[in-house]
Amino acid sequence: MPSTKASVKKIKKQKADLAVIKPVKTKPYNDIDLNNWKLYENIKTGTWWEFASRDKSRGHSYDYHGNYIPQIATQLFERYTKKNDIVLDLFFGSGTSGIEAKNMQRRCIGVELKQEMVDYVSSKFNPKELVVDVNIIQGDSASVEAKEKVQARLEIMGEKHAQFLVLHPPYDDIIKFSDKKEDLSNCATTEEFYDLFKKVAKNGYDLLEQNRFAALIIGDKYANSRYISLGFECQRRMEELGFVTKAVIVKNITGNEKAKGKTANLWRYRALSGGFNIFEHEYIMIFQKTKLKKVKNDK
Ligand SMILES: C[S@@+](CC[C@H](N)C(=O)[O-])C[C@H]1O[C@@H](n2cnc3c(N)ncnc32)[C@H](O)[C@@H]1O
C-alpha cells in the first residue's frame, strides 16, 4: 500500500515513542521498576508511618487482639518481595501475612504455637490455597522441629529458603497469648523473653535466603515504673545473629487499637501523675541478611 504523508508521520512518531520507553529495571528482591520510580507514590520510604485506620478489606479483619494492620504487610511485601516469593512469618497469629501474601500473588509459610489459631486461620483459605499459596504449621518457632518442618514445606514448594522474614513477636507479657511454656508472652523474666526471641530469630536467619530482608514489628513497654526498650534490645540480638539493620521505622498505633477512647482519660491522669508518656508508636525494623562491607573505622 502506498504510504501517505500522514502514515509516514505516524510511524516516525511511533519510533520516537519506542525510543523513550526504557527497559524494566528491578532489584533482585522486588518488582519495583526503577526506571519508572516516580509511579510508586504509594510506597513509603520515610521513617515515620502513619495510618488513619486499619484496612478491613480483601479478607482482613480485626479478629485477633494483637494482629498487625495489613497495610504494614502491603508496604513490606511490595518493597522487599517479588511475585511468587515466599514470605516466612514465625509468629503467624491470625494470618495477616498469609492473607496479604495471597492478595499480592506471593506465597507464605506461617508458624504459630496455638493449635486453635492454626485451625481458625486454616479456615480462611481453601484446600488448594493451603497447599500452593499458604502453608500453616503448628509449632514452637524457637525449636529445631519447627525449623525442620519449615524446610520440608519449602522443599515441597520448590525452594531452599524463604525470600522474606516477618517477626511480629508478643511484646513480652503485654498481651498474654497462652499458658504454654514456649510462648514468648509467658516468660518468667524479660531476659528469658529476649533469649527465646533470639532463638526464633536464629531459625529465621537460617531459613532466609542470602541478601534478602526481614522485618521486626515490635513495641516497647513500661514495667516497675520504668521504660523497657524491647525494640532496641531485640534489634541488638538480630544484629548479633548477623542481620544488618537497614531501617528503624516508627509507626503510629493510635488508629489500630480498640476502645482506646474509653480509657484515654485514665491513662492521661496516670501519665501526669507517674511522669511517663503514653505509647502512641511501635517500630518496624528492617534488616538484611548480608555481609557488611568493611569501612575505615571498623575493627
Ligand atoms: C503479636 S502476635 C502476632 C500476630 C500476627 N502478626 C497477626 O497479624 O495476627 C504473636 C503470636 O505469636 C505466637 N507465639 C508466641 N510464642 C510463640 C512461639 N514460641 N512459636 C510460635 N508462635 C508463638 C502467639 O500465640 C501469637 O499468636
The ligand as a Gaussian input file, in Angstrom:
#p B3LYP/6-31G(d) Opt

LIG

0 1
 C        1.793000     -10.374000      68.137000
 S        1.068000     -11.902000      67.734000
 C        1.271000     -11.990000      66.001000
 C        0.063000     -11.522000      65.267000
 C        0.133000     -11.655000      63.756000
 N        1.151000     -10.827000      63.178000
 C       -1.211000     -11.288000      63.149000
 O       -1.287000     -10.325000      62.373000
 O       -2.199000     -11.950000      63.502000
 C        2.230000     -13.068000      68.329000
 C        1.843000     -14.518000      68.092000
 O        2.970000     -15.331000      68.406000
 C        2.511000     -16.559000      68.929000
 N        3.637000     -17.192000      69.639000
 C        4.137000     -16.946000      70.871000
 N        5.196000     -17.726000      71.147000
 C        5.410000     -18.477000      70.033000
 C        6.368000     -19.468000      69.690000
 N        7.330000     -19.858000      70.532000
 N        6.282000     -20.024000      68.455000
 C        5.309000     -19.670000      67.579000
 N        4.367000     -18.742000      67.849000
 C        4.423000     -18.143000      69.066000
 C        1.326000     -16.155000      69.795000
 O        0.456000     -17.233000      70.019000
 C        0.710000     -15.041000      68.949000
 O       -0.306000     -15.556000      68.118000

